Amino acid sequence: MDASQPQRAGYGEREVSDQDKKLSSDYQRRVETALSRPCVKDTFHEFEHNRTRLRGFEPGDGTQKKRLRSNLYYSNLASIRPQIYAKDPEFSVEPTSGVPTEQVPLVRKFGETAQTVLTQMLVVDCKLKKKAKRQLTSAYATSVGWLKLSWQEERQKDPQIQARMDDTQDNIARLQQLRDCLEDPQAGSDQDLELAQLRETLAGLQSQSEIVIWRGLVLDFVLSEDILVLDSSVREVTDYERSEAIAHRVWMTRAAYVKAFGYDPKKAKTYKQAGGEGKEQAPATMSGNKGSKDDDLLCVWEIWDKSQNRVHTICMGEEGFCRPSFSPDWTARRWYPFYLLAWNEVDGGMYPLADVSLIKPLVDEYNEARDDFVQDRRDSRPFTVGRKGGSLTDNDLANIRNRKGNDLIMVEGAGNNPITNDLAAITLGSIDPRNYDTAPARADIEQILGGGDASRGSVLQAKTATEAEILSQGLRGRSAERQDIQEDLLSDLGSDSLQICLRKLSESEVKRIAGPDAQWPQLSAEEIFDQVTVRVRAGSTGRPDRLQEQDRWTKLQPVIKETVITVADLYSKGQVQLGQALVEMLRETLRRFDERIDLDALLPKPPEQGQQDPTLLMQQVQELQMKVKDLTEQLEKAQEEVEKGYVTAATSIATSANPAAAAIAFVQSLQVVRSVESSEKTPEPQSDDMGTPMPPEQSVTDD
């Protein structure tokens, strides 16, 4: 082990080098300085108050807080949250434009595998929806929401993980802690209790009910005040990625600390959790003592120092580091594992504006009007006044006071004295509902947050169809902008998750997730990400509007059907360019309708490059057919002329003066003609000894 790293000398004891003491002390000083900055200290105090309001209480110094009559903070959150994040995102891994054409099918196959891996490891295993909704709620209440993406494999080298997957490493660490307690006589623990816990832990290990070692992504939700930027040059928290260092705070009990780091921190500062059952929880505060009480909390900070590419773990008040510092081998290009969601950004401020803070005066006005209405309604109820010492006795007054329904009450007194002389119904005033109208406050809240009756599913004030449509469009515009911010964060989260998986997962592990046909290239993450892009499909996380989707599909389905038929017909006729123009026009139409239909699965394939044009082939066939037809006609015409010549020759021979001599002369002429034709088609004929060609034998029949 390096001399600069803390060495364990025994349970509750360790050796810390002077260099580590100074470096740890410097990090603790930087943390305290960052916490004392006014823009941070005041904002963290506001975070606490906003969470109290979101739970339906009015912040105050006392432990018992006043409950709000109408918790409009939560009602507006409940109406906004489904518009932004209602279902798991759909990740898309597509080739970049720089990928060669011949490699596109292979890269697409890898993209399909990567989408399956992201869906299983990030969306399902990490419970992305639950963590993302907590982040969204945090951004609504405190202006920021944080997520932390880590890789879990080896407990000694993993960062601080709150949502750690259970495996046998936890039981082994617990066994080591119990064993050290039993071997150390100065631990002061109950040995019988420790032995019983050790026996049960061993039994749990022997049952083999847990995974031996979990390897995979882990996603944590982190409270807004538990992330601290340790760089005074960063003036806005949204620029956290360029910070030199970021600190992540983890509150631990003493037992959890000993289990995680293997020693008891004797000099650590201890804190107490303020509040109690039925009371609003407050941040931990210094307890003032350093005893080893079970309810003590220790403040542990995990420092991600980008300037050193190192991760340090410190405990406030304790010397040195809690464990050896390390450099994670699974980080993505951005290195920091933290992801920030922030709305309502205003330049020049360290933190954005929180929705709860924006509507606080309006919610106070609304609740004040409602409280006044309830109080005035109670005070303005009619009441009865009885004359003291009148003709009605005390028993008569008691009977009147305790009457039930239409009871008949008999009273004493002078018969000629009207009862109204002794009893009178008095009303101090009447209520004018206009004095308690909450419509202006609700209208201002809708203007600030973009919510309305449509998002709540109820109608608080009658509106015309045009007004309702305008409000609905405004809500969609506001929620679409926030949904776009959310999807940008999820795209970064998916991209970094894929980079981590490329570094840590083997091909066999990927095939167990995505199937035997999975494509997982053996390249570096940098080389692969030069060829693909990871994005969240736009609108895939928002709440689906079934009526709107059905209306869009009713309009688009005939257009798609007609285009598919037309393109197929154009491809068959060889008009490829016109067909591709229609395809691009259809893609643009779907983009404007914000539809995510895979056209490649619906449209016919265009002719491959190098394949002959069917139209040209058809034209060539038609031309050849015309030539054959012309030659056939010429041949038939020639044959007719020959037959006519034969008839003419026979007629001349028959009518000649010497038919026999004329026939011999005709035969000799015909032989000469055939001889010339055969000499053009065949080699030279054989000759006799004198070299004179021999004509073929002919038989002449005398007439």
SVG drawing of the C-alpha trace seen along z (x, -y; Angstrom):
<svg xmlns="http://www.w3.org/2000/svg" viewBox="-103 -44 108 81">
<polyline fill="none" stroke="black" stroke-width="0.4" points="0.0,0.0 1.2,-3.5 2.6,-5.4 0.3,-8.4 -2.8,-6.2 -4.3,-5.5 -3.3,-2.1 -5.5,-0.2 -3.8,0.9 -6.8,2.5 -10.4,2.0 -11.0,-1.6 -7.4,-2.5 -5.5,-3.6 -2.4,-5.5 -2.7,-8.7 0.2,-10.4 0.9,-14.1 0.3,-14.7 -3.2,-13.1 -4.0,-15.2 -3.1,-18.4 -5.0,-17.5 -8.1,-16.4 -8.0,-19.5 -7.8,-21.7 -10.8,-19.9 -12.8,-20.4 -11.9,-24.1 -13.1,-24.4 -16.3,-22.7 -17.0,-25.1 -16.1,-28.1 -18.5,-27.0 -21.3,-26.4 -20.8,-29.9 -21.2,-31.8 -24.4,-33.9 -25.8,-32.8 -25.5,-29.2 -26.4,-29.5 -29.5,-31.5 -30.6,-29.3 -30.2,-26.1 -32.3,-27.7 -35.0,-28.5 -34.9,-24.9 -35.9,-23.8 -38.8,-26.2 -40.0,-25.3 -40.2,-21.6 -42.2,-22.5 -44.7,-24.4 -44.9,-21.6 -45.9,-19.2 -48.7,-21.6 -47.3,-23.5 -46.3,-27.1 -42.6,-27.4 -41.9,-28.7 -39.5,-28.6 -41.6,-26.4 -41.8,-22.6 -45.5,-22.6 -46.2,-24.3 -49.4,-25.7 -51.1,-23.6 -52.2,-25.3 -55.9,-25.3 -55.3,-24.7 -52.0,-23.2 -51.8,-24.7 -48.1,-24.0 -48.7,-20.3 -51.8,-20.6 -49.8,-22.5 -47.0,-20.0 -49.4,-17.2 -50.8,-18.8 -47.4,-19.7 -45.5,-16.5 -47.5,-14.2 -47.1,-16.6 -43.3,-16.4 -42.6,-12.9 -45.3,-10.3 -43.5,-7.2 -40.1,-5.8 -38.0,-7.4 -37.4,-5.8 -33.6,-5.8 -32.5,-6.0 -29.0,-5.0 -28.5,-6.0 -25.5,-6.2 -23.9,-9.6 -23.7,-11.1 -20.0,-10.3 -20.4,-6.6 -19.6,-5.0 -22.5,-3.5 -21.2,0.0 -20.9,-0.1 -24.4,-1.6 -26.1,1.8 -23.5,3.0 -23.8,-0.3 -27.6,0.0 -27.3,3.5 -25.1,2.2 -27.7,-0.6 -30.4,1.9 -28.2,3.8 -27.3,0.6 -31.0,-0.4 -31.8,3.0 -28.9,2.7 -29.9,-0.9 -33.5,0.1 -32.6,3.0 -29.7,1.6 -30.7,-2.1 -34.5,-2.2 -35.4,1.1 -32.6,2.0 -32.0,-1.6 -35.7,-2.4 -35.2,-5.5 -38.9,-6.7 -38.9,-6.8 -35.6,-8.6 -36.4,-11.1 -39.8,-12.0 -38.0,-12.7 -35.6,-14.9 -38.5,-16.7 -40.2,-17.3 -36.9,-18.6 -36.5,-21.1 -40.1,-22.3 -39.5,-22.9 -35.8,-23.9 -35.1,-25.0 -32.6,-22.2 -32.6,-18.4 -29.6,-16.1 -29.0,-12.5 -25.8,-10.5 -24.8,-7.8 -22.3,-5.2 -21.0,-1.7 -21.3,0.9 -18.8,3.8 -16.3,3.8 -17.4,2.3 -13.9,1.0 -13.5,-0.9 -17.1,-2.0 -18.2,-5.6 -20.7,-6.4 -24.0,-4.7 -27.2,-5.2 -29.3,-2.9 -26.7,-0.1 -27.8,3.2 -27.8,6.0 -25.1,8.6 -22.9,10.7 -20.4,7.9 -22.7,6.2 -22.9,9.3 -19.1,9.8 -18.5,6.2 -21.0,6.8 -19.2,10.0 -15.9,8.2 -17.3,5.4 -18.8,7.9 -15.6,9.9 -13.5,6.8 -15.9,5.9 -15.5,9.3 -11.7,9.4 -11.3,5.9 -11.8,5.9 -12.0,2.1 -14.9,1.9 -17.3,1.9 -20.1,3.8 -22.4,6.5 -20.6,9.7 -23.8,11.8 -25.6,9.5 -22.6,9.4 -22.4,13.2 -26.1,13.5 -25.8,11.0 -22.7,12.8 -24.6,16.1 -27.6,14.7 -25.3,13.0 -23.5,16.3 -26.8,18.0 -27.8,15.5 -24.6,16.0 -25.0,19.7 -28.5,19.5 -27.1,17.9 -30.3,15.9 -28.4,12.9 -26.2,12.2 -22.6,12.8 -21.4,9.6 -23.6,7.2 -22.1,5.5 -24.1,2.8 -25.3,-0.8 -26.7,-2.4 -28.7,-5.7 -29.1,-7.8 -31.3,-10.8 -29.4,-13.4 -30.9,-16.2 -30.3,-19.7 -28.2,-20.8 -26.0,-17.7 -24.2,-18.7 -21.7,-21.5 -19.6,-23.2 -16.1,-23.8 -15.0,-26.4 -15.6,-30.1 -15.2,-31.0 -18.4,-29.2 -21.1,-31.9 -24.1,-29.8 -24.7,-26.2 -25.7,-25.2 -22.0,-25.6 -21.1,-22.9 -19.4,-20.8 -16.5,-23.2 -15.9,-23.3 -12.6,-22.1 -14.2,-19.9 -17.7,-18.9 -18.6,-17.6 -21.4,-15.1 -22.6,-14.9 -23.7,-11.6 -25.1,-11.4 -24.1,-8.3 -24.8,-6.8 -21.7,-5.7 -22.5,-2.0 -22.9,-2.6 -19.6,-4.5 -17.8,-1.6 -19.3,0.9 -18.3,-1.2 -14.8,-2.2 -13.8,0.3 -12.9,-2.0 -14.6,-4.2 -14.0,-7.9 -13.0,-9.3 -12.5,-12.9 -15.4,-13.3 -18.0,-16.0 -21.4,-14.6 -24.8,-15.9 -28.4,-15.5 -31.5,-15.3 -33.9,-18.0 -37.6,-17.4 -39.4,-14.3 -42.5,-12.2 -45.4,-14.3 -43.1,-17.3 -41.3,-18.7 -37.8,-17.4 -35.0,-20.0 -31.4,-19.7 -28.9,-18.1 -27.2,-20.4 -24.2,-20.0 -24.9,-17.9 -22.1,-19.4 -20.8,-16.0 -18.5,-13.4 -19.8,-10.3 -20.5,-7.1 -24.3,-7.3 -26.4,-5.4 -28.4,-8.4 -25.4,-10.5 -24.9,-11.4 -21.6,-11.9 -21.1,-14.2 -19.2,-12.5 -18.2,-14.3 -17.1,-12.6 -14.9,-15.0 -14.7,-14.6 -11.6,-16.5 -11.5,-17.0 -8.2,-18.7 -6.6,-15.5 -9.0,-13.0 -9.3,-11.6 -12.1,-10.9 -11.4,-11.6 -13.7,-10.8 -13.5,-12.9 -15.5,-13.1 -15.9,-16.5 -13.7,-16.8 -11.8,-13.5 -8.2,-13.5 -7.1,-12.1 -9.3,-10.4 -12.0,-7.8 -10.6,-5.4 -7.8,-5.4 -8.5,-7.8 -9.1,-6.4 -9.5,-7.2 -12.6,-5.5 -12.0,-3.6 -15.6,-3.7 -16.3,-7.4 -17.7,-8.9 -16.3,-11.9 -17.8,-14.4 -16.1,-12.6 -18.5,-14.0 -21.3,-11.5 -23.8,-14.2 -26.7,-15.4 -28.5,-18.6 -32.1,-19.5 -32.9,-23.2 -35.7,-25.5 -36.4,-29.2 -32.7,-30.1 -31.8,-33.8 -28.3,-34.9 -26.2,-36.3 -27.7,-34.1 -26.1,-31.0 -29.4,-29.1 -32.4,-29.4 -35.9,-30.4 -38.0,-27.8 -41.6,-27.4 -42.7,-27.2 -40.9,-30.5 -42.5,-32.2 -46.1,-31.4 -45.7,-31.8 -47.3,-35.3 -50.2,-34.2 -50.8,-31.0 -50.6,-33.1 -53.2,-35.5 -55.4,-32.6 -55.3,-30.9 -55.8,-34.3 -59.0,-34.8 -60.2,-31.4 -59.4,-31.7 -61.2,-35.1 -64.2,-33.6 -64.4,-30.7 -63.9,-33.0 -66.4,-35.6 -69.0,-33.0 -68.6,-31.6 -68.9,-35.0 -71.8,-36.1 -74.1,-33.2 -77.4,-34.4 -77.5,-34.0 -80.3,-34.4 -80.3,-36.8 -82.4,-36.2 -83.4,-38.9 -82.0,-38.2 -84.6,-38.5 -87.5,-38.3 -90.6,-36.1 -88.6,-33.1 -87.1,-30.9 -83.7,-29.4 -85.3,-26.0 -87.1,-27.6 -83.9,-29.0 -82.1,-25.6 -84.9,-23.8 -84.7,-26.3 -80.9,-25.9 -81.0,-22.1 -83.9,-21.7 -83.8,-19.0 -85.4,-19.5 -89.1,-20.4 -89.5,-19.8 -92.4,-21.5 -91.1,-23.5 -93.4,-24.6 -92.3,-27.8 -93.6,-29.6 -94.4,-33.3 -97.2,-35.7 -99.6,-34.5 -100.2,-38.0 -96.4,-38.7 -95.0,-37.8 -92.0,-35.6 -90.2,-38.0 -90.0,-40.4 -87.6,-38.0 -85.9,-36.4 -84.5,-38.1 -82.6,-36.6 -79.7,-38.9 -77.5,-39.0 -74.5,-41.2 -73.8,-41.3 -74.0,-39.5 -71.2,-38.0 -70.4,-39.4 -68.7,-36.6 -67.0,-39.2 -64.8,-40.2 -63.4,-36.7 -62.9,-36.0 -59.8,-33.9 -59.9,-34.1 -57.2,-36.8 -54.7,-34.8 -55.5,-31.6 -55.1,-33.5 -51.7,-34.8 -50.6,-31.3 -51.6,-30.0 -49.7,-32.8 -46.5,-31.9 -46.6,-28.1 -48.7,-27.6 -51.2,-25.3 -54.9,-25.6 -58.3,-23.8 -57.3,-21.6 -54.3,-20.2 -56.2,-19.6 -59.1,-17.9 -61.7,-20.3 -63.4,-23.6 -63.1,-26.3 -64.4,-29.0 -66.5,-28.7 -64.6,-29.4 -65.5,-29.6 -64.1,-27.0 -61.6,-29.5 -60.4,-30.5 -60.0,-26.9 -58.0,-26.1 -55.7,-29.1 -55.0,-28.0 -54.4,-24.5 -51.9,-25.6 -50.2,-27.7 -49.9,-24.7 -48.5,-22.6 -46.0,-25.3 -44.8,-25.6 -44.7,-21.8 -43.0,-21.2 -40.2,-23.6 -39.6,-21.8 -40.0,-18.4 -37.3,-19.4 -34.9,-20.2 -35.8,-16.9 -35.1,-15.0 -31.8,-16.7 -30.7,-15.6 -31.9,-12.0 -30.0,-12.0 -26.8,-12.9 -27.6,-10.3 -28.2,-7.6 -25.1,-8.6 -22.9,-8.4 -24.5,-5.1 -23.7,-3.6 -20.1,-4.8 -19.8,-3.2 -21.3,0.1 -18.8,0.1 -16.0,-0.2 -17.2,2.4 -19.4,5.0 -18.0,8.0 -19.6,9.4 -20.9,12.4 -22.6,10.2 -24.3,8.2 -25.6,11.3 -27.2,12.4 -29.1,9.1 -29.8,8.5 -29.8,12.1 -27.3,14.2 -27.5,11.9 -26.3,8.9 -23.7,6.7 -21.0,5.4 -17.9,4.1 -14.5,4.4 -13.6,0.8 -13.0,-2.0 -15.9,-4.1 -14.4,-7.2 -14.2,-5.4 -17.8,-4.1 -19.2,-7.5 -17.7,-9.0 -20.1,-6.8 -23.3,-6.9 -25.5,-9.4 -27.7,-8.7 -30.8,-10.7 -34.2,-10.4 -37.0,-10.4 -38.8,-13.7 -42.0,-13.6 -41.5,-10.0 -41.6,-10.9 -44.8,-13.1 -48.3,-12.0 -50.0,-10.5 -53.0,-12.3 -55.1,-9.4 -57.7,-11.6 -55.0,-13.7 -53.0,-10.7 -56.1,-9.1 -56.9,-12.3 -53.4,-12.5 -53.4,-8.9 -56.8,-9.3 -55.3,-12.1 -51.9,-10.5 -52.9,-6.9 -54.5,-7.6 -51.5,-9.8 -49.0,-7.1 -51.0,-4.4 -51.3,-6.3 -47.6,-7.2 -46.5,-3.6 -48.6,-2.5 -47.3,-5.3 -43.7,-4.8 -43.9,-1.1 -45.4,-1.8 -42.7,-4.4 -39.9,-2.0 -41.4,0.7 -41.4,-1.8 -37.8,-2.8 -38.7,-6.3 -36.5,-6.0 -35.7,-9.7 -39.4,-10.7 -40.2,-7.9 -37.4,-9.0 -38.7,-12.6 -42.1,-11.4 -40.5,-9.5 -38.7,-12.6 -41.9,-14.6 -43.6,-12.0 -40.7,-12.2 -41.1,-15.9 -44.9,-15.5 -44.4,-13.1 -41.8,-15.4 -44.2,-18.3 -46.8,-16.1 -44.2,-15.1 -44.7,-11.4 -42.1,-8.7 -43.1,-6.1 -40.3,-3.9 -40.9,-4.6 -38.1,-2.1 -40.3,0.7 -43.3,-0.4 -41.9,-1.6 -40.6,0.6 -36.9,0.9 -35.5,-1.2 -33.5,0.5 -29.9,1.2 -27.1,-0.6 -25.8,1.1 -29.1,2.8 -30.4,2.1 -33.3,-0.3 -36.4,1.8 -37.8,-1.0 -34.6,-1.0 -34.8,2.8 -38.4,2.6 -37.5,0.1 -34.7,2.2 -36.9,5.3 -39.5,3.3 -36.9,2.1 -35.6,5.6 -39.2,6.8 -39.7,4.2 -36.5,5.1 -37.4,8.8 -40.8,7.9 -39.3,5.8 -36.8,8.6 -39.6,11.2 -41.7,9.1 -38.7,8.6 -38.0,12.3 -41.6,13.2 -41.6,10.6 -38.4,12.1 -39.8,15.6 -42.9,14.4 -40.7,12.8 -38.7,16.1 -41.9,18.1 -43.2,15.6 -39.9,15.9 -40.2,19.7 -43.7,19.5 -42.6,17.0 -39.6,19.2 -41.7,22.3 -44.2,20.4 -41.4,19.2 -40.0,22.8 -43.4,24.2 -44.1,21.7 -40.7,21.7 -39.9,23.3 -37.6,25.8 -38.7,26.6 -36.0,29.2 -33.2,26.8 -34.9,24.0 -35.2,26.3 -31.5,27.3 -30.6,23.6 -32.8,22.7 -31.3,25.6 -27.8,24.5 -28.6,20.8 -30.2,22.0 -27.1,24.1 -24.9,21.0 -27.0,19.0 -27.0,21.7 -23.3,22.1 -22.7,18.4 -25.0,18.5 -23.2,21.5 -19.8,20.1 -20.8,17.1 -22.0,19.3 -19.5,22.3 -15.8,22.8 -14.6,23.3 -16.0,26.5 -13.8,29.4 -12.2,29.2 -11.3,31.9 -7.8,32.7 -7.8,29.9 -8.7,27.4 -12.1,26.7 -14.9,26.6 -17.4,29.4 -21.0,28.4 -23.4,30.5 -25.0,33.3 -28.3,32.4 -30.9,34.6 -32.8,33.1 -36.0,34.7 -36.9,34.3 -40.2,32.9"/>
</svg>
